[in-house]
Amino acid sequence: MKYAITGATGHLGQQIVAAMRPLVATTELYLGVHTLSKAQVYQQQGLHIAAIDYQQPEQLRAFFQDSDVLIYIPSKSHDSYSRVQEFENVLAAVQQANVHHFLVMGFIADQVNNPFALSAFYGYVPRRLAGSDINYTIVRNALYADPLVPYLPELIERHNVVYPMADQALSFISQADSAAAFAKVATTPDLLQRGRIYTLTQSRAYTMPELATVLSQVSGQLIGYRPVSLQAFSNMYNQNGEGPMLASMYAGGARGLLATVSDDYQLIMDRPAQSLLDYLQTNYQKS
């Protein structure tokens, strides 16, 4: 078997690799990375490593060739147009490289009425695949819980959650749980169903007052909810030009479009996803 994983040195990619290691032989893992210098640990472990660029079709075809399962993790570009171009390059390479099954990462903010800057991309992918002859499965993630851990000290200082979410809720999943589900789907033929779309979430979503209560419990500090405007949020978190993209995501959230809850994680893993409280208590103590 050949299991190929793109973005293998990214946050989720690293965790998928770790989750795959106990399930398949080292010789069956093929890791695509954008910067070889970041993959030295993998090289020391004897894993197959290849430099890939989503804009270089020849590299993609060579890396994808004869993969039994290809796990595709998109790049971190901030606009849908760039990602759709990237996806078309990947899709062409998949069609030319005899890939048996294409396992794709999605996101719950893929609705046709979602103002999120990347919703067009996440909505495009399943529609584009549905019109193809490719064997594919999509795994949609909720919001990652992981960034809340390093963000918590700032929220303690502010005394408030500031997401511009009005009275709507957010749904979460940890990257570790997401990676475990990806690995289980990739290595379980009964789960790797053509056209199947799984949605990974914890067992409940949280309104912002409810989220503030969880964060207060974890930190031992009183945290409330005082939302800022979308523009203020964009200005506050515009590092690396990400502000408008992040603000657009919460604009979708304020319409109730980030509150999806699914039991697919339980179906895949035969256990519930780690709760937000348990995840934060475990990881905030380590930080």
VOPA-578193 format. One record per residue (C-alpha): residue number from 1; chain; y, x, z. Coordinates in steps of 0.2 Angstrom, whole numbers, m for minus. Layout:
BEGIN
<atom n="NUM" chain="A" north="Y" east="X" up="Z"/>
...
! end
This chain:
BEGIN
<atom n="1" chain="A" north="0" east="0" up="0"/>
<atom n="2" chain="A" north="18" east="5" up="m3"/>
<atom n="3" chain="A" north="31" east="m2" up="8"/>
<atom n="4" chain="A" north="49" east="3" up="2"/>
<atom n="5" chain="A" north="64" east="0" up="13"/>
<atom n="6" chain="A" north="82" east="2" up="7"/>
<atom n="7" chain="A" north="96" east="7" up="19"/>
<atom n="8" chain="A" north="84" east="15" up="31"/>
<atom n="9" chain="A" north="96" east="25" up="40"/>
<atom n="10" chain="A" north="107" east="10" up="44"/>
<atom n="11" chain="A" north="107" east="0" up="61"/>
<atom n="12" chain="A" north="95" east="m13" up="55"/>
<atom n="13" chain="A" north="86" east="m1" up="43"/>
<atom n="14" chain="A" north="81" east="11" up="57"/>
<atom n="15" chain="A" north="74" east="m3" up="68"/>
<atom n="16" chain="A" north="64" east="m10" up="53"/>
<atom n="17" chain="A" north="57" east="7" up="51"/>
<atom n="18" chain="A" north="52" east="9" up="69"/>
<atom n="19" chain="A" north="45" east="m9" up="69"/>
<atom n="20" chain="A" north="34" east="m4" up="54"/>
<atom n="21" chain="A" north="27" east="12" up="60"/>
<atom n="22" chain="A" north="14" east="4" up="72"/>
<atom n="23" chain="A" north="9" east="m8" up="58"/>
<atom n="24" chain="A" north="6" east="3" up="43"/>
<atom n="25" chain="A" north="1" east="21" up="39"/>
<atom n="26" chain="A" north="15" east="34" up="38"/>
<atom n="27" chain="A" north="10" east="38" up="21"/>
<atom n="28" chain="A" north="13" east="20" up="16"/>
<atom n="29" chain="A" north="32" east="20" up="21"/>
<atom n="30" chain="A" north="45" east="25" up="8"/>
<atom n="31" chain="A" north="63" east="26" up="14"/>
<atom n="32" chain="A" north="78" east="24" up="3"/>
<atom n="33" chain="A" north="94" east="32" up="10"/>
<atom n="34" chain="A" north="111" east="34" up="4"/>
<atom n="35" chain="A" north="114" east="51" up="13"/>
<atom n="36" chain="A" north="99" east="63" up="14"/>
<atom n="37" chain="A" north="107" east="72" up="28"/>
<atom n="38" chain="A" north="106" east="57" up="39"/>
<atom n="39" chain="A" north="87" east="56" up="36"/>
<atom n="40" chain="A" north="82" east="73" up="44"/>
<atom n="41" chain="A" north="72" east="65" up="58"/>
<atom n="42" chain="A" north="62" east="55" up="45"/>
<atom n="43" chain="A" north="59" east="71" up="35"/>
<atom n="44" chain="A" north="53" east="79" up="51"/>
<atom n="45" chain="A" north="41" east="65" up="54"/>
<atom n="46" chain="A" north="33" east="67" up="36"/>
<atom n="47" chain="A" north="40" east="51" up="29"/>
<atom n="48" chain="A" north="43" east="49" up="11"/>
<atom n="49" chain="A" north="62" east="50" up="8"/>
<atom n="50" chain="A" north="73" east="47" up="m7"/>
<atom n="51" chain="A" north="91" east="46" up="m10"/>
<atom n="52" chain="A" north="96" east="30" up="m19"/>
<atom n="53" chain="A" north="113" east="23" up="m25"/>
<atom n="54" chain="A" north="114" east="5" up="m29"/>
<atom n="55" chain="A" north="125" east="9" up="m43"/>
<atom n="56" chain="A" north="112" east="21" up="m51"/>
<atom n="57" chain="A" north="98" east="10" up="m60"/>
<atom n="58" chain="A" north="87" east="25" up="m63"/>
<atom n="59" chain="A" north="86" east="30" up="m45"/>
<atom n="60" chain="A" north="82" east="12" up="m40"/>
<atom n="61" chain="A" north="68" east="11" up="m53"/>
<atom n="62" chain="A" north="61" east="27" up="m48"/>
<atom n="63" chain="A" north="61" east="23" up="m29"/>
<atom n="64" chain="A" north="55" east="5" up="m32"/>
<atom n="65" chain="A" north="41" east="9" up="m44"/>
<atom n="66" chain="A" north="25" east="0" up="m39"/>
<atom n="67" chain="A" north="30" east="m5" up="m22"/>
<atom n="68" chain="A" north="19" east="m18" up="m14"/>
<atom n="69" chain="A" north="33" east="m24" up="m3"/>
<atom n="70" chain="A" north="51" east="m19" up="m6"/>
<atom n="71" chain="A" north="63" east="m23" up="9"/>
<atom n="72" chain="A" north="81" east="m24" up="3"/>
<atom n="73" chain="A" north="95" east="m22" up="15"/>
<atom n="74" chain="A" north="112" east="m24" up="6"/>
<atom n="75" chain="A" north="126" east="m12" up="8"/>
<atom n="76" chain="A" north="141" east="m14" up="19"/>
<atom n="77" chain="A" north="154" east="m18" up="6"/>
<atom n="78" chain="A" north="167" east="m31" up="11"/>
<atom n="79" chain="A" north="168" east="m42" up="m4"/>
<atom n="80" chain="A" north="155" east="m53" up="m12"/>
<atom n="81" chain="A" north="159" east="m47" up="m30"/>
<atom n="82" chain="A" north="154" east="m29" up="m26"/>
<atom n="83" chain="A" north="138" east="m35" up="m17"/>
<atom n="84" chain="A" north="133" east="m47" up="m32"/>
<atom n="85" chain="A" north="135" east="m32" up="m44"/>
<atom n="86" chain="A" north="124" east="m22" up="m32"/>
<atom n="87" chain="A" north="111" east="m35" up="m31"/>
<atom n="88" chain="A" north="110" east="m37" up="m50"/>
<atom n="89" chain="A" north="107" east="m18" up="m51"/>
<atom n="90" chain="A" north="93" east="m20" up="m38"/>
<atom n="91" chain="A" north="86" east="m35" up="m46"/>
<atom n="92" chain="A" north="85" east="m27" up="m63"/>
<atom n="93" chain="A" north="76" east="m12" up="m55"/>
<atom n="94" chain="A" north="64" east="m24" up="m46"/>
<atom n="95" chain="A" north="60" east="m32" up="m63"/>
<atom n="96" chain="A" north="57" east="m16" up="m71"/>
<atom n="97" chain="A" north="47" east="m6" up="m58"/>
<atom n="98" chain="A" north="32" east="m17" up="m55"/>
<atom n="99" chain="A" north="37" east="m23" up="m37"/>
<atom n="100" chain="A" north="24" east="m35" up="m31"/>
<atom n="101" chain="A" north="35" east="m44" up="m18"/>
<atom n="102" chain="A" north="54" east="m43" up="m14"/>
<atom n="103" chain="A" north="59" east="m46" up="4"/>
<atom n="104" chain="A" north="77" east="m49" up="5"/>
<atom n="105" chain="A" north="89" east="m49" up="20"/>
<atom n="106" chain="A" north="101" east="m64" up="21"/>
<atom n="107" chain="A" north="113" east="m72" up="33"/>
<atom n="108" chain="A" north="116" east="m89" up="40"/>
<atom n="109" chain="A" north="134" east="m90" up="33"/>
<atom n="110" chain="A" north="128" east="m94" up="15"/>
<atom n="111" chain="A" north="134" east="m112" up="14"/>
<atom n="112" chain="A" north="144" east="m118" up="m2"/>
<atom n="113" chain="A" north="159" east="m123" up="9"/>
<atom n="114" chain="A" north="159" east="m107" up="20"/>
<atom n="115" chain="A" north="176" east="m98" up="19"/>
<atom n="116" chain="A" north="167" east="m81" up="24"/>
<atom n="117" chain="A" north="171" east="m68" up="12"/>
<atom n="118" chain="A" north="153" east="m63" up="9"/>
<atom n="119" chain="A" north="146" east="m81" up="9"/>
<atom n="120" chain="A" north="147" east="m81" up="m10"/>
<atom n="121" chain="A" north="135" east="m66" up="m10"/>
<atom n="122" chain="A" north="123" east="m73" up="3"/>
<atom n="123" chain="A" north="123" east="m90" up="m7"/>
<atom n="124" chain="A" north="121" east="m81" up="m23"/>
<atom n="125" chain="A" north="105" east="m72" up="m19"/>
<atom n="126" chain="A" north="93" east="m86" up="m15"/>
<atom n="127" chain="A" north="100" east="m96" up="m30"/>
<atom n="128" chain="A" north="98" east="m81" up="m42"/>
<atom n="129" chain="A" north="80" east="m77" up="m35"/>
<atom n="130" chain="A" north="75" east="m95" up="m37"/>
<atom n="131" chain="A" north="79" east="m94" up="m56"/>
<atom n="132" chain="A" north="69" east="m78" up="m58"/>
<atom n="133" chain="A" north="50" east="m75" up="m60"/>
<atom n="134" chain="A" north="50" east="m63" up="m45"/>
<atom n="135" chain="A" north="39" east="m65" up="m30"/>
<atom n="136" chain="A" north="52" east="m65" up="m16"/>
<atom n="137" chain="A" north="55" east="m70" up="2"/>
<atom n="138" chain="A" north="71" east="m71" up="11"/>
<atom n="139" chain="A" north="74" east="m68" up="30"/>
<atom n="140" chain="A" north="91" east="m74" up="35"/>
<atom n="141" chain="A" north="99" east="m67" up="51"/>
<atom n="142" chain="A" north="110" east="m76" up="64"/>
<atom n="143" chain="A" north="125" east="m65" up="71"/>
<atom n="144" chain="A" north="119" east="m49" up="78"/>
<atom n="145" chain="A" north="120" east="m49" up="97"/>
<atom n="146" chain="A" north="121" east="m30" up="98"/>
<atom n="147" chain="A" north="139" east="m28" up="95"/>
<atom n="148" chain="A" north="143" east="m38" up="111"/>
<atom n="149" chain="A" north="137" east="m24" up="122"/>
<atom n="150" chain="A" north="150" east="m11" up="117"/>
<atom n="151" chain="A" north="163" east="m25" up="115"/>
<atom n="152" chain="A" north="160" east="m31" up="133"/>
<atom n="153" chain="A" north="172" east="m18" up="141"/>
<atom n="154" chain="A" north="186" east="m24" up="130"/>
<atom n="155" chain="A" north="183" east="m42" up="135"/>
<atom n="156" chain="A" north="183" east="m38" up="153"/>
<atom n="157" chain="A" north="200" east="m30" up="151"/>
<atom n="158" chain="A" north="206" east="m45" up="141"/>
<atom n="159" chain="A" north="198" east="m57" up="153"/>
<atom n="160" chain="A" north="194" east="m68" up="139"/>
<atom n="161" chain="A" north="183" east="m71" up="123"/>
<atom n="162" chain="A" north="196" east="m72" up="109"/>
<atom n="163" chain="A" north="185" east="m77" up="94"/>
<atom n="164" chain="A" north="195" east="m90" up="84"/>
<atom n="165" chain="A" north="181" east="m103" up="85"/>
<atom n="166" chain="A" north="189" east="m119" up="92"/>
<atom n="167" chain="A" north="175" east="m129" up="100"/>
<atom n="168" chain="A" north="161" east="m123" up="89"/>
<atom n="169" chain="A" north="146" east="m113" up="93"/>
<atom n="170" chain="A" north="138" east="m96" up="88"/>
<atom n="171" chain="A" north="120" east="m92" up="85"/>
<atom n="172" chain="A" north="113" east="m74" up="89"/>
<atom n="173" chain="A" north="98" east="m63" up="86"/>
<atom n="174" chain="A" north="96" east="m45" up="91"/>
<atom n="175" chain="A" north="93" east="m32" up="78"/>
<atom n="176" chain="A" north="77" east="m27" up="87"/>
<atom n="177" chain="A" north="70" east="m45" up="86"/>
<atom n="178" chain="A" north="76" east="m46" up="68"/>
<atom n="179" chain="A" north="67" east="m30" up="63"/>
<atom n="180" chain="A" north="51" east="m35" up="72"/>
<atom n="181" chain="A" north="51" east="m51" up="62"/>
<atom n="182" chain="A" north="54" east="m42" up="45"/>
<atom n="183" chain="A" north="40" east="m30" up="49"/>
<atom n="184" chain="A" north="28" east="m44" up="53"/>
<atom n="185" chain="A" north="32" east="m54" up="38"/>
<atom n="186" chain="A" north="31" east="m38" up="27"/>
<atom n="187" chain="A" north="14" east="m34" up="33"/>
<atom n="188" chain="A" north="6" east="m52" up="34"/>
<atom n="189" chain="A" north="1" east="m60" up="18"/>
<atom n="190" chain="A" north="1" east="m77" up="25"/>
<atom n="191" chain="A" north="19" east="m75" up="30"/>
<atom n="192" chain="A" north="25" east="m67" up="14"/>
<atom n="193" chain="A" north="26" east="m83" up="4"/>
<atom n="194" chain="A" north="34" east="m84" up="m13"/>
<atom n="195" chain="A" north="51" east="m93" up="m11"/>
<atom n="196" chain="A" north="50" east="m95" up="8"/>
<atom n="197" chain="A" north="66" east="m93" up="17"/>
<atom n="198" chain="A" north="65" east="m89" up="36"/>
<atom n="199" chain="A" north="80" east="m90" up="48"/>
<atom n="200" chain="A" north="80" east="m79" up="63"/>
<atom n="201" chain="A" north="89" east="m85" up="78"/>
<atom n="202" chain="A" north="88" east="m86" up="97"/>
<atom n="203" chain="A" north="83" east="m103" up="104"/>
<atom n="204" chain="A" north="100" east="m110" up="106"/>
<atom n="205" chain="A" north="118" east="m107" up="101"/>
<atom n="206" chain="A" north="133" east="m105" up="112"/>
<atom n="207" chain="A" north="150" east="m112" up="112"/>
<atom n="208" chain="A" north="164" east="m100" up="117"/>
<atom n="209" chain="A" north="165" east="m106" up="135"/>
<atom n="210" chain="A" north="146" east="m105" up="136"/>
<atom n="211" chain="A" north="147" east="m87" up="129"/>
<atom n="212" chain="A" north="161" east="m82" up="141"/>
<atom n="213" chain="A" north="150" east="m88" up="155"/>
<atom n="214" chain="A" north="135" east="m78" up="149"/>
<atom n="215" chain="A" north="146" east="m62" up="148"/>
<atom n="216" chain="A" north="154" east="m65" up="165"/>
<atom n="217" chain="A" north="136" east="m66" up="172"/>
<atom n="218" chain="A" north="131" east="m50" up="164"/>
<atom n="219" chain="A" north="147" east="m40" up="168"/>
<atom n="220" chain="A" north="150" east="m47" up="185"/>
<atom n="221" chain="A" north="168" east="m50" up="180"/>
<atom n="222" chain="A" north="177" east="m67" up="176"/>
<atom n="223" chain="A" north="179" east="m69" up="157"/>
<atom n="224" chain="A" north="186" east="m85" up="150"/>
<atom n="225" chain="A" north="190" east="m91" up="133"/>
<atom n="226" chain="A" north="207" east="m90" up="125"/>
<atom n="227" chain="A" north="206" east="m89" up="106"/>
<atom n="228" chain="A" north="219" east="m80" up="95"/>
<atom n="229" chain="A" north="224" east="m86" up="78"/>
<atom n="230" chain="A" north="214" east="m80" up="63"/>
<atom n="231" chain="A" north="228" east="m69" up="57"/>
<atom n="232" chain="A" north="230" east="m61" up="74"/>
<atom n="233" chain="A" north="211" east="m58" up="75"/>
<atom n="234" chain="A" north="212" east="m50" up="58"/>
<atom n="235" chain="A" north="226" east="m39" up="63"/>
<atom n="236" chain="A" north="217" east="m34" up="80"/>
<atom n="237" chain="A" north="201" east="m29" up="72"/>
<atom n="238" chain="A" north="207" east="m22" up="55"/>
<atom n="239" chain="A" north="198" east="m5" up="57"/>
<atom n="240" chain="A" north="192" east="1" up="40"/>
<atom n="241" chain="A" north="200" east="m14" up="32"/>
<atom n="242" chain="A" north="187" east="m26" up="40"/>
<atom n="243" chain="A" north="199" east="m38" up="48"/>
<atom n="244" chain="A" north="201" east="m51" up="34"/>
<atom n="245" chain="A" north="182" east="m51" up="32"/>
<atom n="246" chain="A" north="179" east="m54" up="50"/>
<atom n="247" chain="A" north="192" east="m67" up="52"/>
<atom n="248" chain="A" north="185" east="m76" up="37"/>
<atom n="249" chain="A" north="168" east="m76" up="46"/>
<atom n="250" chain="A" north="175" east="m85" up="61"/>
<atom n="251" chain="A" north="185" east="m97" up="50"/>
<atom n="252" chain="A" north="167" east="m102" up="45"/>
<atom n="253" chain="A" north="162" east="m102" up="62"/>
<atom n="254" chain="A" north="176" east="m114" up="67"/>
<atom n="255" chain="A" north="169" east="m126" up="55"/>
<atom n="256" chain="A" north="152" east="m126" up="64"/>
<atom n="257" chain="A" north="144" east="m115" up="50"/>
<atom n="258" chain="A" north="137" east="m101" up="62"/>
<atom n="259" chain="A" north="128" east="m112" up="74"/>
<atom n="260" chain="A" north="111" east="m113" up="65"/>
<atom n="261" chain="A" north="96" east="m113" up="77"/>
<atom n="262" chain="A" north="78" east="m111" up="70"/>
<atom n="263" chain="A" north="61" east="m109" up="77"/>
<atom n="264" chain="A" north="56" east="m98" up="63"/>
<atom n="265" chain="A" north="56" east="m82" up="74"/>
<atom n="266" chain="A" north="43" east="m91" up="85"/>
<atom n="267" chain="A" north="33" east="m95" up="70"/>
<atom n="268" chain="A" north="33" east="m77" up="64"/>
<atom n="269" chain="A" north="30" east="m68" up="80"/>
<atom n="270" chain="A" north="21" east="m81" up="91"/>
<atom n="271" chain="A" north="34" east="m79" up="104"/>
<atom n="272" chain="A" north="53" east="m84" up="106"/>
<atom n="273" chain="A" north="67" east="m72" up="102"/>
<atom n="274" chain="A" north="74" east="m63" up="117"/>
<atom n="275" chain="A" north="88" east="m74" up="125"/>
<atom n="276" chain="A" north="106" east="m68" up="124"/>
<atom n="277" chain="A" north="107" east="m67" up="143"/>
<atom n="278" chain="A" north="91" east="m56" up="144"/>
<atom n="279" chain="A" north="96" east="m45" up="129"/>
<atom n="280" chain="A" north="114" east="m42" up="136"/>
<atom n="281" chain="A" north="107" east="m39" up="154"/>
<atom n="282" chain="A" north="95" east="m26" up="148"/>
<atom n="283" chain="A" north="106" east="m17" up="136"/>
<atom n="284" chain="A" north="123" east="m18" up="146"/>
<atom n="285" chain="A" north="114" east="m9" up="160"/>
<atom n="286" chain="A" north="109" east="5" up="149"/>
<atom n="287" chain="A" north="126" east="7" up="141"/>
! end
